[in-house]
Structures are given as C-alpha cells and as structure tokens.
Amino acid sequence: MEALIKMVAERAGIDEAAAKKAIEVVIDQLKDKLPGPMADQVEGLLSGEGGGAGDVLGGLGKKIGF
C-alpha cells in the first residue's frame, strides 16, 4: 500500500497524507456506486477476509485504515 500512496503522491504532486485520503475517497466511491454484491466483493478484497481474492491485495483495507 505504501508504494501506491507514494506513486499517487508523486504523480499528483501532493504529500502522502493527501494521497492516502484520495485513495480512500476513490475506494468509498467505488463501494457506494457499485451494486451491492460487487460492493461486497470490493469490501472483501480490501479486508482480505475469506481468503482467495482478498489475499491478492494482502488486506489492503486494513493497511489504509478500513
């Protein structure tokens, strides 16, 4: 996750705290706009719960405070 935050910060020309917040906003919007089952899958991917696809992101949500 740190690599993503750094990449966003560099490319957007913002500090890492702002980059982290931007990533959180995008994730929240995805969860709000997707149909229920798809939003649940996003939540599962972020949390890393249930193994499988969640493990691909290594519990990304926990790393960014979700």
C-alpha positions as CSV (number, residue, x, y, z in Angstrom):
1,M,0.0,0.0,0.0
2,E,2.8,2.4,0.8
3,A,4.0,2.0,-2.8
4,L,0.6,3.0,-4.1
5,I,0.5,6.0,-1.8
6,K,4.0,7.1,-2.9
7,M,3.1,6.7,-6.6
8,V,-0.1,8.8,-6.2
9,A,1.8,11.4,-4.2
10,E,4.5,11.7,-6.8
11,R,2.2,11.7,-9.9
12,A,-0.3,14.1,-8.4
13,G,2.4,16.4,-6.8
14,I,0.8,16.1,-3.3
15,D,2.0,14.9,0.1
16,E,1.5,11.3,1.2
17,A,-1.3,12.1,3.6
18,A,-3.3,13.7,0.8
19,A,-2.6,10.8,-1.5
20,K,-3.8,8.3,1.2
21,K,-7.0,10.4,1.6
22,A,-7.5,10.5,-2.2
23,I,-7.2,6.7,-2.4
24,E,-9.8,6.4,0.5
25,V,-12.2,8.6,-1.4
26,V,-11.9,6.6,-4.6
27,I,-12.5,3.3,-2.7
28,D,-15.5,4.8,-0.9
29,Q,-17.0,6.0,-4.2
30,L,-16.5,2.6,-5.7
31,K,-18.3,0.9,-2.8
32,D,-21.1,3.5,-3.0
33,K,-21.7,3.3,-6.7
34,L,-21.3,-0.4,-7.3
35,P,-24.3,-2.8,-7.0
36,G,-24.5,-4.5,-3.6
37,P,-22.8,-7.8,-4.4
38,M,-20.0,-6.0,-6.2
39,A,-19.5,-3.6,-3.4
40,D,-19.3,-6.5,-1.0
41,Q,-16.6,-8.0,-3.2
42,V,-14.6,-4.8,-3.1
43,E,-15.0,-4.8,0.7
44,G,-13.8,-8.4,0.8
45,L,-10.8,-7.6,-1.4
46,L,-9.9,-4.7,0.8
47,S,-10.3,-6.6,4.1
48,G,-8.5,-9.7,2.9
49,E,-11.2,-11.7,4.7
50,G,-12.3,-15.1,3.5
51,G,-9.0,-15.9,1.7
52,G,-9.0,-16.2,-2.1
53,A,-9.3,-12.9,-3.8
54,G,-9.0,-11.0,-0.6
55,D,-5.5,-12.3,-0.2
56,V,-4.4,-10.9,-3.5
57,L,-4.5,-7.4,-2.1
58,G,-3.0,-8.5,1.2
59,G,-5.6,-6.9,3.4
60,L,-5.3,-3.6,1.6
61,G,-8.2,-2.1,3.6
62,K,-6.5,-2.8,6.9
63,K,-3.3,-1.2,5.7
64,I,-5.1,2.0,4.9
65,G,-7.4,2.0,7.9
66,F,-10.7,0.5,6.6
